[in-house]
């Protein structure tokens, strides 16, 4: 049944991105100066998980490469590369060998000096989940390098700006803002139809089945694609010629769990500690949560940073905040 498993992965970048025309046009306009060998406008992409931000950003840069003969580009997942050293190192990988860089002995400033010395073709850097960066100086570093243009991706603008200093906020206020909304059910069905056409046998699943998956995904393309992949694997394992309604119903909770587990796996050590404490307690008040967190980790972050971490966990449907004021508690999402 599965003809091309790559296409059933949520990180796959298709040849066309549907239902995001206005967002694509806005990002294309922001990046257009690169085609004239000029720095692009900084672009800020905001929206919920699974709304197509990452897919569109990478797709737009791929399209840009078709117009610009010489273009350096790099994608940085700030979930994984959340320290200043890691982020700068990932960017350096795009411009030359990094075999002489050692995490334990190479000063971070040396990495920055290499980037500042870059004099090659236009460089577009996509920083995904940029609010995961532990050190906001990375953004200030990149702003000071004329040859690097940035596409910054985050969930919510207020939470990103709240943790930046005034210099960065001033610069980002002039950036191009592109906001993404959750997909409608019919839009998700269309996205899934493309994945089915490219990756599965003809007739593997009907439109009603795709509509059921789209409805269960609640506007999140990442969940929808994961459920489809899970359903196709189950049908193939069972030797079935088509994906039945029963197979879809079994795949829905498994697909949601797979997405949730992926999010948990990429948490930073401090976020993982918070998640683990909430998991252990079932439901816990903010003060008790912070006390347990401070006792568990070395060099605990400030209360404000912890609140930002908890907001991030909530955006990715890992925890739920219930109540207000002194009655507020956190628990894992069911």
Secondary structure, 3 states (H helix, E strand, C coil): CECCHHHHCCCCCCCCCCCCHHHHHHHHHHHHHHHHCCCCCCEEEECCCCCCHHHHHHHHHHHHHHHCCCCEEEEEECCCCCCHHHHHHHHHCCCCCCCCCCCCCCCHHHHHHHHHCCCCCCEEEEEECHHHCCCCHHHHHHHCCCCEEEEEEECCHHHHHHCCCHHHHHHHCCCEEEECCCCCHHHHHHHHHHHHHHHECCCCCCHHHHHHHHHHHCCCHHHHHHHHHHHHHHHHHCCCCCCCHHHHHHHHHHHHHHHHHHHHHCCCHHHHHHHHHHHHHCEEEHHHHHHHHHHHCCCCCCHHHHHHHHHHHHHCCCEEEECCHHHCEEEECC
